Amino acid sequence: MIEVEAKAKINSFNEIRTKILELKAEKIKTEHQEDIYFNSPICDFAKTDEALRIRKTKTDKESNLFITYKGPKIDKKSKTREEIEIGIEDENKCRKIFEHLGFTAVREVIKDREIYRYKNYEISLDDVKGLDPYMEIEALVEDGTDYSEAQEGLFKVFEKLGITDGFERTSYLGLLENIDEN
């Protein structure tokens, strides 16, 4: 799948939440996410713009585990990239496999996320530990298909919510790493 995504820093969850609900978006869930990012023994994912993580998710009703690979961004406007994700049963066994293959854990990213559905888009309000509030909007399209229509629509949704600038292409992992460097 191709994940067509953009995010922007926001001033207030309450202000944006009100605007999201005015669009008649449906709240899907609130989710706690804990991501452990890994780096490759072959290449530096920070330099190749790739990501590999184990994600734990928890809602009031369920908990899940996933491995996610994200390829390099494929345009200069958004965070659009290939995303491959599979469910797993055991985080510790997966982590051990990665480590035996030479992958090293880089950092944990923890966030609470409110997720809304608006047309073909998922809107997320993200409270990331160590960062200011952010909003992401994403759509998924099949591999090999033109993603420009989804991307154009995504930015129209931002515009409807009053956001026309301040977009951020750096991942939450990268933003946290940048804070550590300063």
C-alpha positions in Angstrom: 0.0 0.0 0.0 1.0 3.6 -0.5 0.4 5.8 2.6 -0.5 9.3 1.4 0.1 11.4 4.5 0.7 14.9 5.7 1.0 16.4 9.2 1.0 19.8 10.7 1.7 21.2 14.2 -1.5 22.6 15.7 -2.1 25.0 18.5 -5.0 23.3 20.3 -6.6 19.9 20.2 -9.9 21.4 21.3 -10.0 24.0 18.5 -9.2 21.4 15.8 -11.4 18.7 17.3 -14.4 21.2 17.0 -13.6 21.9 13.4 -13.2 18.1 12.6 -16.7 17.5 14.2 -18.2 20.4 12.2 -17.1 18.5 9.0 -19.2 15.6 10.3 -16.2 13.4 10.7 -16.8 10.3 12.7 -14.6 9.5 15.7 -13.3 6.0 15.3 -11.3 5.5 18.4 -8.8 6.8 20.9 -5.6 4.7 20.9 -2.4 4.6 22.9 0.6 3.7 20.7 4.1 2.7 21.7 6.6 2.4 18.8 10.1 0.9 19.0 12.1 2.0 16.0 15.1 0.0 14.7 18.0 0.8 12.5 19.5 -1.6 9.9 23.0 -3.2 10.1 23.3 -2.6 6.3 22.3 1.1 6.0 21.3 4.0 8.2 17.5 4.4 7.9 17.8 8.0 8.9 19.9 8.6 5.7 17.8 6.4 3.4 14.5 7.9 4.8 13.1 4.4 5.8 11.7 3.2 9.0 11.2 -0.2 10.7 9.2 -0.4 13.9 7.3 -2.6 16.3 4.0 -0.9 17.3 1.9 -1.7 20.3 -1.6 -0.3 20.2 -4.2 -0.2 23.0 -7.8 1.0 23.1 -10.4 0.4 25.7 -11.4 -2.8 23.8 -8.3 -4.3 22.3 -4.5 -4.5 22.1 -2.5 -5.2 19.0 1.1 -5.6 17.8 2.4 -4.8 14.4 5.7 -4.7 12.4 5.7 -1.8 10.0 8.2 -1.0 7.3 8.0 2.5 5.7 9.9 3.2 2.5 11.5 6.5 1.5 9.1 9.5 0.8 8.2 9.6 -2.8 7.5 13.3 -3.3 8.5 16.7 -1.9 5.1 17.9 -0.8 4.0 15.2 1.7 5.0 12.1 3.6 3.7 9.8 0.9 5.6 6.5 1.0 5.2 2.8 0.7 4.0 1.2 3.9 4.0 -2.6 4.7 2.4 -3.7 7.9 1.7 -7.1 9.5 0.3 -8.2 12.8 2.5 -10.2 15.1 1.8 -12.1 18.3 4.9 -11.6 20.4 6.9 -8.3 20.7 9.8 -9.8 22.5 10.3 -12.7 20.0 10.1 -10.2 17.1 12.6 -7.9 18.8 14.9 -10.8 19.4 14.8 -11.8 15.7 15.6 -8.2 14.7 18.5 -8.1 17.1 19.9 -11.5 15.9 19.8 -10.1 12.4 21.8 -7.1 13.5 19.1 -4.5 13.8 19.4 -2.2 16.8 16.6 -0.4 18.7 17.0 3.3 18.2 14.2 5.0 20.1 10.7 4.6 21.5 8.0 7.0 20.4 4.9 7.1 22.6 1.7 8.9 21.7 -2.0 9.1 22.4 -4.0 9.4 19.2 -7.6 10.4 18.5 -8.7 8.9 15.1 -11.5 10.3 13.0 -12.9 9.1 9.6 -13.8 11.8 7.0 -14.7 10.5 3.6 -11.7 8.4 2.4 -9.3 10.1 5.0 -8.2 9.3 8.5 -7.6 12.3 10.6 -5.5 11.9 13.7 -4.9 14.2 16.6 -1.5 13.2 18.1 -0.3 13.9 21.6 3.3 12.7 21.2 5.4 12.5 24.4 8.1 15.2 24.1 6.5 17.1 21.2 3.8 19.8 20.7 0.4 18.7 19.4 0.2 17.5 15.8 -2.6 16.5 13.4 -2.0 13.9 10.6 -4.3 13.2 7.7 -3.8 10.1 5.6 -5.3 8.0 2.9 -4.2 4.6 1.6 -4.0 3.8 -2.1 -3.0 0.6 -3.8 0.6 0.1 -4.9 1.2 1.3 -8.5 -1.8 3.6 -8.6 -1.7 7.4 -9.0 -1.8 9.0 -5.5 -2.0 12.6 -6.7 -5.8 12.8 -6.3 -5.7 11.4 -2.7 -2.9 13.9 -1.9 -4.8 16.8 -3.4 -7.9 15.9 -1.4 -5.8 15.5 1.8 -4.6 19.1 1.5 -8.2 20.3 0.8 -9.2 18.7 4.1 -6.4 20.5 5.9 -7.7 23.7 4.3 -11.3 23.0 5.5 -9.8 22.8 9.0 -8.1 26.1 8.6 -4.5 24.8 8.1 -2.7 26.1 5.0 0.9 26.0 6.1 3.2 24.6 8.8 3.3 21.2 7.3 6.0 18.9 8.6 7.6 16.1 6.6 9.9 14.9 9.4 8.6 11.8 11.3 7.9 12.0 15.0 11.1 9.9 15.5 13.1 12.5 13.5 11.5 15.4 15.4 12.4 13.8 18.8 16.0 13.1 17.5 16.3 16.7 16.4 15.4 17.9 19.9 18.0 15.6 21.4 20.7 17.1 19.1 19.9 20.7 20.2 
